[in-house]
């Protein structure tokens, strides 16, 4: 097969430029064969391309720079992929951080000053708010009346004036699944416009808080620019109303993230950043007029659109079964490693690394090892005839992959590898069996006599197995 034909296959599948094909037709990710990555590191395995992450960030920043006259800033949303190496790639390119927990905030403070961090979430503890205030976080997005009152007291005790925004629901339904729709009237996130307006007297009286931002976030995996234009018009109109009717100096509109990387059928796509910037420009002029001096700065909190297509998940074929008129391919990679298909019904392309563009019509159900009927990575997947030991590639797995992994069924969580400059770096080691219960304790009275000896033997056996190669790894 010619290099040109290989390239046509890659482009026809909508895959990013990080992918190519070797001379034998096998799949290559950022210059390294997928089967070699699996052989060297075992499976399940997350692999990220630093080159692709940087390209995605540059595409977004250039679109904003060239097509949006307003001031703007990008804050990478940690929740989708908080792996330290991934965060560092984006921070080194200029991104701030958007965090939603004490853990994420503490991690971000290790890389950035507080002035580069937004703290956001529907529920924040007093301890978390104290940490944010202590470290002069740039903006805290308030999500409830209780949080507002607690934060005002904390800021007052610290003798500080804290910048806040309020998350407001625009009443727009967007997102591919009800679990990721965060802007309609029934969501737990944010305040209704009526509730926010009812808080205005208290907000004006809160001397320790400075109301600077209106925040909206539509949801996840949204590629419809009309939805973003509607959200922007709502947020800009709310800002104008708060300024004109209540004299509040709102100078920031935070439009969140949620930019999709797949079409409704699950095929990869590149989000139209240029189109988004152009529509935001048009809406700013519509609401605020053509003079940019009164325009608010626009903040963005992307995740998936920066790292989603920069990551893949590798798994190994362990078993084959033909039954009930179906063909089942059993892998070592289930929803403990990648929960999105089960949790959201999400569709991700899956291909055999040995032959990613097969001339076959045979389709398979790709299933994981967990003792759950819902542990299915993909149904009716067109796949090159699988063999035991083949490496399967799950695409668009760079966001909300490892971040949602678990130890269900006592399966250790996967390793993570970052390819940068042609070199693969292990950025998170694979958990060992001995890690599963590392933080547990058994009451002493249960550890006596025969029980204690049995426990000692079990721990020794687990430690021994942890140092041995995995079944999936040994097949290569």
C-alpha positions in Angstrom: 0.0 0.0 0.0 1.4 3.4 -1.0 2.1 6.2 1.5 -0.5 8.3 -0.4 -3.1 5.6 0.1 -2.2 5.4 3.8 -2.6 9.2 4.2 -5.9 9.1 2.4 -7.1 6.5 4.9 -6.0 8.6 7.8 -7.7 11.8 6.4 -10.8 10.0 5.3 -11.3 8.7 8.9 -11.1 12.2 10.2 -8.1 11.4 12.4 -5.7 14.1 13.6 -2.2 14.6 12.1 -0.7 12.7 15.0 -1.7 9.4 13.3 0.1 7.7 10.4 0.7 4.2 9.1 3.8 2.1 9.1 5.0 0.4 5.9 3.1 -2.8 6.9 -0.1 -0.8 7.4 -0.1 -0.8 11.2 -1.1 2.2 13.2 1.5 4.8 14.3 0.8 7.5 16.9 3.0 10.5 17.0 5.8 8.6 15.3 5.6 5.4 17.4 3.8 2.2 16.5 0.9 1.4 18.8 1.9 -2.2 19.1 5.3 -1.2 20.3 3.9 1.2 22.9 1.7 -1.7 24.2 4.6 -4.1 24.2 6.9 -1.8 26.1 4.4 -0.6 28.6 1.6 -3.2 28.9 -2.1 -2.6 28.5 -4.5 -1.0 29.3 -2.4 2.1 28.5 -3.2 5.7 27.9 -0.9 7.5 25.5 -0.9 11.3 24.8 0.8 13.4 22.1 2.4 16.6 23.4 2.7 17.8 19.8 -1.0 17.4 19.2 -1.9 19.1 22.5 0.2 22.1 21.5 -1.3 22.2 18.1 -4.8 22.2 19.5 -3.9 25.1 21.9 -2.3 27.1 19.1 -5.3 26.6 16.9 -7.7 27.9 19.6 -5.4 30.8 20.6 -4.8 31.9 17.0 -8.5 31.8 16.2 -9.2 34.1 19.2 -6.3 36.4 18.4 -7.2 36.8 14.7 -11.0 36.9 14.9 -11.9 38.4 18.2 -11.3 42.0 19.2 -12.1 41.6 22.8 -9.6 40.7 25.5 -9.5 36.9 26.2 -7.9 34.3 28.4 -7.8 30.5 28.3 -7.9 28.5 31.5 -7.4 24.7 31.0 -10.0 22.7 32.9 -8.2 20.1 34.9 -11.1 17.8 35.5 -10.9 16.1 32.1 -7.2 15.2 32.4 -5.3 16.4 35.4 -2.1 14.4 34.7 0.7 16.7 35.8 2.7 16.3 32.6 -0.3 17.2 30.4 -1.1 20.3 32.6 2.5 21.4 32.3 2.4 21.2 28.5 -0.5 23.6 28.4 0.8 25.9 31.1 4.1 26.2 29.3 2.1 27.4 26.3 0.3 30.1 28.3 -2.9 28.5 29.6 -4.1 29.2 33.1 -6.0 26.6 35.2 -9.7 26.1 35.9 -10.1 23.8 39.0 -13.0 22.3 40.9 -11.6 20.7 44.1 -9.0 21.1 46.8 -6.9 18.5 45.0 -6.9 20.3 41.7 -6.4 23.7 43.3 -3.4 22.4 45.3 -1.9 20.9 42.1 -2.4 24.0 40.1 -0.8 26.2 42.8 2.3 24.0 42.4 2.6 25.3 38.8 1.0 28.7 38.7 0.4 31.8 40.8 -3.2 32.2 42.1 -3.7 35.0 39.6 -3.7 32.4 36.8 -6.4 30.1 38.4 -10.2 30.1 38.4 -11.9 28.1 41.1 -15.3 26.7 40.0 -17.7 24.0 41.1 -21.3 23.5 42.4 -20.2 22.7 45.9 -17.1 24.1 47.6 -16.2 23.4 51.2 -15.1 26.1 53.7 -11.6 24.6 53.7 -11.4 24.9 49.9 -12.6 28.5 49.9 -10.1 29.4 52.6 -7.3 27.9 50.4 -8.5 29.9 47.4 -8.6 33.1 49.3 -5.3 32.5 51.0 -3.6 32.1 47.6 -5.3 35.0 45.9 -7.0 32.9 43.3 -7.9 35.2 40.3 -11.7 34.4 40.3 -14.0 32.3 42.4 -17.2 31.3 40.6 -20.1 31.3 43.2 -22.8 28.7 42.7 -25.1 29.1 45.7 -26.4 31.6 48.3 -24.6 29.6 51.0 -21.3 29.7 49.3 -21.7 33.5 48.8 -22.3 34.1 52.5 -19.4 31.7 53.6 -17.0 33.3 51.1 -17.8 36.8 52.2 -17.0 35.9 55.8 -13.8 34.1 54.9 -12.6 37.1 52.8 -13.6 39.5 55.5 -11.6 37.6 58.2 -8.6 37.6 55.8 -9.0 41.4 55.2 -9.0 40.8 51.4 -11.3 41.8 48.6 -12.0 38.7 46.5 -13.0 38.7 42.8 -16.1 36.6 42.2 -18.3 35.5 39.4 -21.8 33.9 39.5 -22.7 30.9 37.4 -26.0 31.6 35.7 -28.2 29.1 33.9 -29.3 30.4 30.4 -32.0 27.7 30.0 -30.3 26.2 27.0 -30.3 22.4 26.5 -27.0 21.3 24.9 -24.8 18.3 25.1 -25.0 14.7 23.8 -26.3 13.1 27.0 -28.5 14.3 29.9 -25.6 13.7 32.3 -23.5 16.4 30.6 -26.1 19.0 30.0 -25.3 21.8 32.5 -27.3 24.9 31.3 -30.9 23.9 31.3 -33.4 24.8 34.0 -33.2 21.4 35.8 -29.5 21.2 36.2 -27.8 21.4 39.7 -25.3 23.9 38.3 -25.6 27.7 38.7 -28.4 30.1 39.6 -31.4 31.2 37.6 -31.3 34.8 36.5 -34.2 35.5 38.8 -32.3 34.2 41.8 -29.2 36.1 40.9 -31.1 39.4 40.6 -32.7 38.7 44.0 -29.2 38.6 45.5 -28.2 42.0 44.2 -28.8 43.9 47.4 -26.7 41.4 49.4 -24.0 41.4 46.7 -23.7 45.2 46.9 -23.5 45.0 50.6 -20.7 42.4 50.6 -17.6 44.6 51.1 -15.2 41.7 50.9 -16.4 40.5 47.5 -16.1 42.2 44.1 -18.6 41.0 41.6 -16.7 40.9 38.3 -17.9 38.0 36.1 -21.0 36.3 34.6 -20.3 32.6 34.0 -22.2 30.2 31.7 -21.3 26.7 30.7 -23.5 24.7 28.3 -22.3 21.2 28.8 -20.0 18.8 27.0 -19.3 17.6 23.5 -21.1 20.5 21.8 -20.2 21.4 18.2 -23.3 23.4 17.3 -22.1 27.0 17.1 -25.7 28.3 17.4 -25.8 27.1 21.0 -22.7 29.0 21.8 -24.0 32.1 20.2 -27.2 31.8 22.2 -25.2 31.4 25.4 -23.1 34.4 24.6 -26.1 36.6 23.8 -27.6 35.6 27.2 -24.4 36.2 29.1 -23.7 39.6 27.4 -27.3 40.7 27.9 -27.1 39.7 31.6 -23.9 41.7 31.9 -25.4 44.7 30.3 -28.4 44.5 32.6 -26.3 44.2 35.7 -24.2 47.2 34.6 -27.1 49.5 33.6 -29.7 48.7 36.2 -27.5 48.0 39.2 -24.3 49.8 38.6 -22.1 46.7 38.9 -18.7 46.8 37.2 -18.9 43.5 35.4 -15.8 43.2 33.2 -15.6 39.5 32.5 -17.8 36.9 30.8 -16.7 33.3 31.3 -18.2 31.1 28.6 -16.9 27.8 30.0 -15.8 25.0 27.7 -17.6 22.0 26.3 -16.3 22.3 22.7 -16.9 18.9 21.0 -14.5 16.8 19.1 -16.9 14.2 17.7 -20.0 14.5 15.5 -23.3 13.0 16.8 -22.4 9.6 15.2 -19.1 9.6 17.1 -16.8 10.4 14.2 -13.9 12.7 14.9 -14.1 16.3 14.1 -12.2 19.5 14.7 -14.1 22.1 16.6 -14.6 25.3 14.6 -12.7 27.8 16.8 -12.6 30.4 14.0 -16.4 30.2 13.6 -16.8 30.5 17.4 -14.6 33.6 17.6 -16.4 35.2 14.6 -19.8 34.7 16.2 -18.7 36.0 19.6 -17.3 39.1 17.8 -20.7 39.6 16.1 -22.6 39.2 19.3 -20.4 41.6 21.2 -21.1 44.2 18.6 -24.8 43.5 18.7 -25.1 43.8 22.5 -22.4 46.4 23.4 -21.9 48.3 20.2 -18.9 48.6 17.9 -16.6 50.3 20.4 -14.6 47.7 22.2 -13.8 49.8 25.2 -17.0 48.7 27.0 -16.7 45.0 26.0 -16.0 42.5 28.8 -13.0 40.2 28.6 -13.9 36.7 27.5 -12.7 33.7 29.4 -12.7 30.1 28.1 -12.3 26.8 30.1 -11.6 24.2 27.4 -10.5 20.6 28.1 -11.7 18.0 25.6 -10.9 20.3 22.6 -7.3 20.6 23.7 -6.5 17.1 24.9 -9.3 14.7 23.7 -7.9 13.9 20.2 -4.4 14.0 21.6 -4.9 10.8 23.6 -5.6 7.1 22.8 -6.3 4.1 24.9 -4.6 0.8 24.1 -6.0 -2.6 25.1 -5.1 -6.2 24.2 -7.3 -8.9 22.8 -7.5 -11.7 25.4 -10.4 -13.9 24.2 -12.7 -14.5 21.2 -16.2 -15.9 21.4 -18.8 -16.6 18.7 -22.2 -17.1 20.3 -25.9 -16.1 20.0 -25.1 -15.0 16.4 -22.6 -12.4 17.7 -18.9 -12.1 17.7 -17.4 -11.0 21.0 -13.8 -9.7 21.4 -12.7 -9.8 25.0 -10.1 -7.3 26.0 -8.2 -6.4 29.2 -9.6 -2.9 29.0 -13.1 -2.3 30.5 -15.0 0.5 32.1 -12.7 0.6 35.1 -10.2 2.0 32.7 -12.6 3.9 30.4 -16.1 4.5 31.7 -17.5 6.9 29.1 -19.3 4.2 26.9 -21.1 2.8 29.9 -21.7 6.1 31.8 -22.8 8.2 28.9 -23.4 5.8 26.0 -20.5 7.6 24.3 -19.2 6.2 21.0 -15.5 6.1 20.3 -13.9 4.7 17.2 -12.0 1.4 17.9 -9.5 -0.1 15.5 -7.1 -2.9 15.4 -3.6 -1.4 15.4 -2.3 -4.3 13.2 -4.8 -3.4 10.4 -6.7 -0.2 11.2 -8.4 0.1 7.7 -9.5 -3.5 6.9 -11.3 -4.7 3.8 -14.0 -6.6 5.7 -17.6 -6.2 6.6 -17.4 -8.4 9.7 -18.4 -6.6 13.0 -17.7 -7.4 16.6 -18.8 -6.4 20.1 -15.7 -5.2 22.0 -16.2 -6.2 25.6 -14.1 -5.7 28.8 -13.3 -8.0 31.7 -15.6 -6.5 34.4 -18.4 -8.5 35.9 -21.0 -6.1 34.5 -23.2 -6.6 31.4 -22.7 -2.9 30.6 -18.9 -3.3 30.2 -18.9 -2.9 26.5 -16.4 -0.6 24.7 -18.2 -0.8 21.4 -20.9 -2.7 19.6 -20.9 -3.7 15.9 -17.4 -2.4 15.5 -15.9 -3.1 12.0 -12.6 -4.6 12.9 -9.7 -6.5 11.1 -10.1 -10.2 12.0 -8.9 -10.2 15.6 -6.2 -12.5 16.9 -5.2 -13.1 20.5 -2.6 -10.5 21.5 -3.7 -7.9 18.9 -3.7 -4.3 20.2 -6.9 -2.4 20.0 -6.9 1.4 19.8 -9.7 3.5 21.3 -9.6 7.0 19.8 -10.3 10.4 21.3 -9.5 9.1 24.8 -7.3 12.0 26.0 -10.1 13.6 28.1 -12.3 12.1 30.8 -10.4 8.8 30.4 -7.9 8.1 33.2 -9.5 10.9 35.2 -12.6 8.7 35.6 -10.8 5.4 36.0 -11.4 3.2 39.1 -10.3 0.0 40.7 -13.6 -1.8 40.3 -13.3 -5.6 40.4 -9.9 -5.0 42.0 -8.3 -4.0 38.7 -5.2 -1.7 39.0 -5.6 1.5 37.1 -3.7 1.9 33.8 -0.3 3.6 33.1 0.0 6.8 31.2 2.6 7.7 28.6 3.3 11.1 27.0 5.1 11.3 23.7 7.2 14.5 23.3 9.8 15.1 20.6 9.6 11.5 19.5 10.3 10.1 23.0 7.7 8.2 25.0 7.8 9.1 28.7 5.9 7.2 31.4 4.1 10.0 33.2 2.1 7.7 35.6 3.2 4.2 36.4 0.7 1.3 36.3 -0.8 0.5 39.6 0.3 -2.8 41.1 -1.9 -5.4 42.9 -0.2 -4.3 46.1 -1.5 -0.7 45.5 -5.2 -1.8 45.6 -5.4 -2.1 49.4 -2.4 0.1 50.3 -4.5 2.6 52.3 -6.7 0.0 54.1 -6.5 -1.2 57.6 -8.0 -4.3 59.3 -8.9 -4.2 63.0 -6.3 -6.1 65.1 -8.8 -8.6 66.4 -9.5 -9.8 62.9 -5.7 -10.3 62.3 -5.1 -13.1 64.9 -3.9 -16.6 64.5 -4.9 -18.4 61.3 -6.4 -15.3 59.8 -3.2 -13.3 60.2 -1.1 -16.0 58.6 -3.6 -16.3 55.7 -3.4 -12.5 55.3 0.4 -12.6 55.3 0.4 -15.2 52.6 -2.1 -13.3 50.5 -0.1 -10.0 50.8 3.1 -11.9 49.8 1.4 -13.5 46.8 0.1 -10.1 45.7 3.5 -8.5 45.9 5.0 -11.4 43.9 2.4 -11.1 41.2 2.8 -7.3 41.0 6.4 -7.8 40.0 5.6 -10.3 37.2 4.6 -9.2 33.7 0.9 -9.0 33.0 -0.9 -11.6 30.8 -1.6 -9.1 28.2 2.0 -7.9 28.1 3.4 -11.4 27.9 1.5 -12.2 24.8 3.6 -9.9 22.7 
